[in-house]
Amino acid sequence: MSLGKPIQLRGQSSRSLQYAASGACTTGVEWFKVEVFALEAFFAMRLITILNQCHHFRGFVYEGARFSPGERTSIEVQLRPRRGSAVICSGCHRPAPGYDHLAQRRFEFIPVWGFLVFLLYRMRRVHCRTCGIVVEEVPWAAGKHQLTKVYLQFLAHWARQLSWQETAEAFRTSWEKVCQAVEYVVTWGLEHRTLGPIQAIGVDEIQYAKGHKYLTLVYQIDAHLTRLLWLGKERTVETFEGFFTMIGKEWAAQIEFVCSDMWKPYLRVIGEKCSQALHILDRFHIMAKMNEALDDVRAAESRKMAEEGHEPLLKKSRWCVLKRKANLTPQQRFRLRDLLRYNLKTVRAYLLKEDFQQFWEYDSPPWAGKFLDEWCRQTMRSRIEPMKKIAKMLRAHRDLILNYFKAKKQFSSGVVEGLNNKAKVTMRKSYGFRTFRITELALYHALGKLPEPELTHEFY
């Protein structure tokens, strides 16, 4: 049976497709075969039209589309070079004479209507004077990737919203391909991002594996931009120096503010590599250390009362003294009120901690310094060893703590702690990455705010 007349469309329904064959279609089976053929031809024509609108590649032509032989779960789109178009060398990116053709390759494209889509193309080799005989450069793929560039970006976008495994299951692909997509986007973004100028940075560490394995994270915390700048393995002097090596002396000299905790390797490197910046100690960690000291006092006093047979006054009182007053539940408020009637070390330590909260309300560095000196003097006379240890620590870092007020309270590590929480969520979504390289890719992808290659069409 041959088709004698072209397809004619009447209306919008597929039932309106009419065909006239040179021989009469005498059976329903023959009519059904002709109708299915017409539907597939119409579908291929419309799909190619959509592809030309969304992803038109200069120098190449979509030749046809069909369902994959033997299965109807994937669509194959054939590509060929446009006549007279130049062949581009993948090494030097310049036109070069063609050499021969390789076997046909399949490039995975974005799924359409629940169907997997593949681009089919026979790669040409070129005889380049500079690079020798190499494979041509094609605009829809990079290197030896089996995925198209647009599909790599598509998967990478969803990998930022979901876990990598969930992304792979949603689009019927593998975890490894999602990883390739993230690696492609992150590598391109790191090569094309603009580092400076950087006004303020924050440095901190997070645990990323079992045992004492840490990552050093450096964030940009400017008012207009917060992002992950760099991360390194471990939290040593050599690790942190790698950040300043990466940005160079020019950008390091322009940093005005640095926020960190009291980890000695960080303090040392900041003093050597970024001495012109105003170094601000982390308010969050200062209060965390104070809460640890208060909890040590409460636990020790509770054990002593139990050993001496006294009434367990401090039982179930931990969060009553550690939480801020505004966050206490009604029951905890009554429990705290009853506890404050007793002359206990825990009560005196709690009052010292609450008194210190006034320190953060000052605006003038000299007045804040006077309050800090007086608070440390009273604490050293309290005969509460954990709190005396905190007072010694504050005296040792007095100038760095007062820099918070010299910076007019514009910068603190609160932003850093928020970004750290996002980093932990990113790692927790996958129940932990097994290698440092994969962890690095995931964190840059989620927090780096890296640029991405431009597309001819936005899918999201």
C-alpha positions, 0 to 999 in steps of 0.5 A, a space after each residue: 500500500 502506498 500513500 498517494 496524497 499528502 496529509 490533510 488536517 481538518 480541525 483539531 482532533 486526531 480523528 479528523 486526519 484523512 488520508 487517500 491511498 492509491 489503493 482502497 483501504 478495504 479493511 478496518 485493520 488497514 485503515 487503523 495502520 494508516 491512521 497510526 502512521 499519520 498520527 506518528 508523522 504528525 507527532 514527529 512534525 510537531 515535535 521537531 517544530 517545538 525543538 526548533 523553537 526551543 533549541 535551534 542549533 546553528 549548522 545542524 538540522 532536525 531531520 526526523 523523529 520516531 519512537 525507538 524501535 521495539 519500545 514506545 517509551 522513548 523518542 529518537 530525534 535524528 540530527 544531521 549537519 546543515 549543508 555547507 556548514 563548517 566543522 568546528 574543532 573541539 580543541 581550538 574551537 576553530 573551523 577545520 576540514 572534515 576527515 570522516 564519520 564515527 558511529 552514531 551516538 545517542 545523547 539524552 535530552 529532557 523527557 517530553 510528556 513522559 517519554 525519554 528523548 534521545 538525539 541521534 547523531 554521527 560525530 564527524 572527525 576533523 583534520 585540524 592543523 593545530 590539534 591534529 585529528 580530533 572529534 568535532 565540537 557540537 553545541 548540544 553536548 560537552 566532551 564525552 558526556 552522554 547527556 545534552 547540556 540542557 538536560 545536565 542543567 535541567 537535572 542540576 536544577 532539580 538536584 538543588 530542590 530534591 535529593 540526588 536519588 529522588 531526582 534520579 527516580 523522578 526523571 527515570 535516570 541514575 544517581 551517577 547521571 545526576 552527579 555528572 549534571 551537578 559536576 558540570 554546572 558547578 565546574 562551569 560556574 566556578 570557572 566563570 564566577 566573579 570573586 571580588 570585591 569582597 567586603 566581609 567574610 565569615 569562616 566556620 567549620 562543620 562536621 561532615 563525616 563520622 569521627 572528628 572530620 571537619 570542613 572549613 567553610 568561608 562565606 561572603 556575608 556582604 549586605 547585598 550578597 551571601 554565598 559560599 566562597 570556598 571550602 577545604 578539608 579539615 580545620 588547620 592553618 594550612 587548610 585556611 591558608 588555601 582560601 587566601 591563596 585562591 583569592 589572591 593578595 589583591 582581593 584579600 587586601 580589600 576585605 574589611 570585616 572578618 567574622 569567626 569563632 575563637 579557634 586558634 588556627 583561624 585567629 592566626 591565619 586571619 592575623 597574618 593574611 588579613 590584618 587590615 580587616 576588622 576581626 569580629 568574634 562570633 557572638 553566637 559562640 560566646 553565648 554557646 560557651 557561656 551556656 556550656 559553663 552554666 550547664 556544667 555548674 548545674 550538672 555538678 551541683 545536681 550530682 553533689 546534692 544527690 550524693 549528700 541526700 538533699 532534695 533534688 531541686 535541680 531535677 528537670 531544670 536544664 532548659 529552664 536555665 539555658 533557654 532565654 526568658 522569651 522562649 520559656 513555656 508557662 510551665 518552665 516559667 513557674 519552675 524557674 521562679 521557684 528555683 530562683 528562691 534558692 541560693 544555689 551556684 546554678 542560680 548565681 551562674 544563671 543570673 550572671 549569664 542573664 546580666 551579660 545579655 545587656 552587653 549586646 545592647 550597647 552601641 558605644 565600644 568604650 561603654 561596652 568595654 566598661 560593662 565587659 570589664 565590670 562583668 568579668 570582675 564580678 564573675 572572678 569573685 563569684 567562686 564559680 570555676 566554669 564561669 570564671 573560665 569564661 571571664 578569663 576567655 573574654 578578657 583574653 579576646 576583649 579587643 576582638 569582641 569589642 570590634 562587633 560594636 566598632 562595626 556598628 553591629 552590621 556583621 556577625 556570625 548569625 548569617 554564617 550559622 544560618 548558612 551552616 544549617 543549610 549546608 547540614 541540610 544539604 548533606 542530610 538529604 543524602 544521608 551523608 556523602 561518602 567522599 569529600 569531592 561529592 560533598 564539595 560539589 553539593 555544597 557549592 551547588 546549593 550555597 555558591 550562587 554560581 552562574 550557569 550557562 545561558 539557555 535558549 529557552 527556560 523550562 522553569 
